[in-house]
Amino acid sequence: MSITPQANSTQASTETPTQCPVEHSSLSYQKASRCTETSLTRLERDGQGVWQVYGFEEARAILRNSATKQAGFSAERLTKLPGITNEPVLFMEGKAHQQQRKHTARFFTPKTVSSNYRQFIETLADQLVNDFKRKKLGDLSQLSLILAVQVTAQVVGVTNSRLAGMDRRLDAFFHQKTPSHESTPHLGWNLLGRLRQLSQHWHLLAFYWLDVQPAIRARKYQAQEDVISHLLSQNYSNAEILIECVTYAAAGMVTTREFICIAAWHFLEHPELRVRYLSAPEEERLEMLHEVLRLEPVVRNLYRRATADIPLESQGTQVIIPEGDLINIHIYAANTDETVVGEEPLALCPGRAIHGEHISSMIMGFGDGPHRCPGSYLAIQEADIFLHRLLALDTLHIEHSPTLNWNQLTTGYEVRNFLIALE
């Protein structure tokens, strides 16, 4: 079941809606939603027994509840892999998760980003933009891929590759296509499944042998201030480090890459927004990017499994989600809840007032609760450094409108074939 991420009668605020601070004629509306139905409730259990969560307060309460565990990103399959003693941080829960997040938090603090990564990001952004200026034509989805992969590699420690092209290897691994039954009615699922698994294993082995294994070897010889060195100090095996590298690559590469593209798409199609972004101080620019992320969260759904009965209040009614039930949190719906974001929830309105205490302007763009994305500050900084340079090119324009695909693993959008050019 899906909903359109629009406000409905049950989500309407009883207060006077906040006026959007952007002229109506200049509004840029949501691009990446593919929802077509409307929900009449903020929380409901569907015919398959899955709880569908649309309201912001309900979503936040569940994500912050200790009686849940990860059920998305193939968690319930990957956590059963043989020979894995140290569970990936994405799938850890409770005290173990808190400890691991505490140990790795130092790689993502504003101070660390400023002192360890900012110069690298600025240099790389300059290189990418200058190369684009020489060619005068480029695919932004590829430029953002190179940027996101190389920045993530610095944080994780995958910096000793035997062969160039790690961005292509990771891109190939994360974008294996599952054949649809309708498009291949005459082929056996067993054969197709085996071929797909072989292809996935090949890309994973290539990433391990060419990128991860030499990084591990280098850090066994001399530790660095990065994630791989930390994992080695915790006696993680090579296989366990590989899984963590894939996890961090997905979080740091896939999401940041798409976010850069979707933000550029909004700004390039709306000159008023672009001018405002380029002329604004850094703090205001980051708030503009937060609003883009609220409107266009890269991860569309978050899944949790109840590990105990969860009592909730929704629309004045007490509800209990039973232990063992699957929960589907619709981030698009939560991020466009009018009781929180006011009027025009599907429009890009930098500076909009947020109703509620201790609510970020990006709402749930980076998730919430214990599993909230630890690299949120780094991702926004990285996007701003690159976009501020790129959008400053006077004759920059969209040569060919991008296409939108959908990633089954992240349940999010993919912006592809985004041709930009200079006159």
Residue pairs with C-beta under 8 A, 6 or more apart in sequence:
1 37
1 39
1 46
1 52
2 34
2 35
2 36
2 37
2 330
3 35
3 37
3 38
3 39
3 52
3 54
3 330
3 333
4 33
4 35
4 36
4 37
4 38
5 30
5 33
5 35
5 330
5 332
5 333
5 335
5 336
5 345
5 346
6 38
6 336
6 345
6 346
7 336
7 337
7 338
7 345
8 38
8 39
8 40
9 40
10 40
10 41
10 42
10 55
10 315
11 42
11 54
11 55
11 337
11 338
11 339
12 338
12 339
13 338
13 339
13 342
13 355
15 355
17 338
17 342
17 343
18 342
18 343
18 352
18 353
18 355
19 343
20 27
20 342
20 343
20 344
20 347
20 349
20 352
21 349
21 350
21 351
21 352
22 272
22 273
22 347
22 348
22 349
22 350
22 351
23 272
26 270
26 272
26 273
27 344
27 347
27 348
27 349
28 266
28 269
28 270
28 273
28 347
28 348
29 346
29 347
29 348
30 295
30 296
30 336
30 346
30 347
30 348
31 262
31 265
31 266
31 296
31 404
32 262
32 296
32 404
32 412
32 413
32 415
33 332
33 346
34 404
34 406
35 332
39 52
39 54
39 333
41 54
41 314
41 315
42 53
42 54
42 55
42 57
42 58
42 314
42 315
43 51
43 52
43 53
43 54
43 55
43 58
43 312
43 314
43 315
43 319
44 51
44 52
45 51
45 52
45 325
46 52
49 325
49 326
50 325
50 326
50 327
50 328
51 321
51 325
51 326
51 327
51 328
52 328
52 330
53 59
53 62
53 327
53 328
53 329
53 330
53 333
53 334
54 330
54 333
54 334
54 337
55 314
55 333
55 334
55 337
55 339
56 334
56 335
56 337
56 339
56 340
56 356
56 359
56 363
56 364
57 339
58 312
58 314
59 329
59 330
59 331
59 334
59 364
59 368
60 334
60 364
60 368
60 369
61 312
62 68
62 304
62 310
62 312
62 321
62 327
62 329
63 302
63 304
63 329
63 364
63 367
63 368
63 369
63 371
63 372
64 368
64 369
64 370
65 310
65 369
66 94
67 306
67 307
67 308
67 309
67 310
67 323
68 304
68 305
68 306
68 307
68 310
68 327
69 75
69 91
69 93
69 304
69 305
69 307
70 90
70 91
70 93
70 303
70 304
70 305
70 371
71 303
71 304
71 305
71 326
71 327
72 301
72 302
72 303
72 304
72 411
73 90
73 91
73 250
73 409
73 410
74 409
75 90
75 91
75 303
76 305
78 88
78 91
78 243
79 87
79 88
79 91
81 243
83 237
83 239
84 239
84 240
84 243
85 237
85 240
86 234
86 236
86 237
86 240
87 96
88 240
88 243
88 244
88 247
89 97
89 100
89 101
89 104
89 244
89 247
90 247
90 251
90 371
92 100
93 307
93 370
97 370
97 371
98 370
101 370
101 374
103 230
103 234
104 227
104 230
104 374
105 374
106 112
107 155
107 225
107 226
107 227
107 230
108 155
108 374
108 375
108 376
108 377
108 378
109 377
110 377
113 377
113 378
113 381
116 154
116 225
117 151
117 154
117 155
117 378
118 381
118 385
120 151
120 154
121 147
121 151
121 381
121 382
121 385
121 386
122 385
124 147
124 150
124 151
125 147
125 385
125 386
125 389
125 390
126 389
128 143
128 146
128 147
128 386
129 386
129 389
129 390
129 393
131 138
132 138
132 143
132 390
132 420
132 422
133 393
133 422
136 421
136 422
137 399
137 419
137 420
137 421
137 422
138 419
138 420
138 421
139 417
139 418
139 419
139 420
140 260
140 261
140 264
140 402
140 415
140 418
140 419
140 420
141 257
141 261
141 402
141 414
141 415
141 416
141 417
141 418
144 256
144 257
144 258
144 260
144 261
144 386
145 167
145 171
145 253
145 257
146 167
147 256
147 257
147 260
147 382
147 386
148 252
148 253
148 254
148 256
148 257
148 260
148 382
149 166
149 167
149 170
149 249
149 253
150 167
151 252
151 256
151 378
151 382
152 158
152 248
152 249
152 252
152 253
152 256
153 159
153 166
154 226
155 226
155 227
155 248
155 252
155 375
155 378
156 226
156 227
156 228
156 244
156 245
156 248
156 249
156 252
157 215
157 219
157 224
157 226
157 227
157 228
157 229
158 166
158 211
158 212
158 215
158 228
158 245
158 249
159 215
160 211
160 214
160 215
160 217
160 218
161 210
161 211
161 214
161 215
162 209
162 210
162 211
162 214
163 210
166 207
166 210
166 211
167 253
169 203
169 206
169 207
169 210
169 211
170 207
170 249
170 253
172 203
173 200
173 203
173 204
173 207
173 246
174 249
174 250
174 253
174 254
174 407
174 409
175 407
175 414
176 196
176 199
176 200
176 203
178 196
178 408
179 187
179 192
179 196
181 189
184 192
204 242
204 246
207 242
207 245
207 246
208 238
208 242
211 245
212 228
212 238
212 241
212 242
212 245
213 238
215 228
216 228
216 232
216 238
216 241
219 226
219 228
219 229
219 232
220 232
223 229
223 232
223 233
227 244
227 245
227 248
228 241
228 245
231 240
231 241
231 244
232 241
236 244
250 409
250 410
251 373
251 375
252 375
252 378
252 379
254 298
254 407
254 410
254 412
255 298
255 299
255 373
255 379
255 410
255 412
256 379
256 382
256 383
258 298
258 412
258 413
258 414
258 415
259 292
259 293
259 296
259 298
259 379
259 383
260 383
260 386
260 387
261 402
261 415
261 418
262 292
262 296
262 298
262 413
262 415
263 289
263 292
263 296
263 383
263 387
264 387
264 390
264 391
264 418
264 420
265 398
265 402
265 415
265 418
266 273
266 292
266 348
267 273
267 274
267 277
267 387
267 391
268 274
268 391
268 396
268 397
268 398
268 420
269 398
270 348
273 288
273 348
273 350
274 391
276 288
276 350
277 285
277 288
277 387
277 388
277 391
278 388
278 391
278 392
280 288
282 384
284 350
285 384
285 388
286 380
286 381
286 384
287 350
287 351
287 361
288 350
289 380
289 383
289 384
289 387
290 360
290 361
290 362
290 365
290 380
291 348
291 349
291 350
291 351
291 352
291 361
291 362
292 348
293 362
293 365
293 366
293 380
294 335
294 341
294 361
294 362
294 363
294 365
295 335
295 336
295 346
295 347
295 348
296 413
297 331
297 332
297 335
297 364
297 365
297 412
298 365
298 410
298 412
298 413
299 331
299 367
299 410
299 411
299 412
300 330
300 331
300 332
300 410
300 411
300 412
300 413
301 328
301 329
301 330
301 331
301 411
302 328
302 329
302 331
302 367
303 326
303 327
303 328
303 329
304 326
304 327
304 329
305 324
305 325
305 326
305 327
306 321
306 322
306 323
306 324
306 325
306 327
307 323
308 323
309 320
309 321
309 322
309 323
310 320
310 321
311 318
311 319
311 320
312 318
312 319
312 320
312 321
313 319
321 327
331 364
331 365
331 367
334 363
334 364
335 341
335 345
335 363
335 364
335 365
336 345
336 346
337 345
338 345
339 355
340 354
340 355
340 356
340 359
340 363
341 352
341 354
341 355
341 363
342 352
342 353
342 354
342 355
352 361
354 360
354 361
354 363
362 376
366 372
366 373
366 376
366 379
367 373
373 379
390 396
393 422
395 422
395 423
396 420
396 421
396 422
397 420
397 421
397 422
397 423
398 418
398 419
398 420
398 421
399 419
399 420
399 421
400 417
400 418
400 419
402 415
402 416
402 417
402 418
402 419
403 415
403 416
403 417
404 413
404 414
404 415
404 416
405 413
405 414
405 416
406 412
406 413
406 414
407 413
407 414
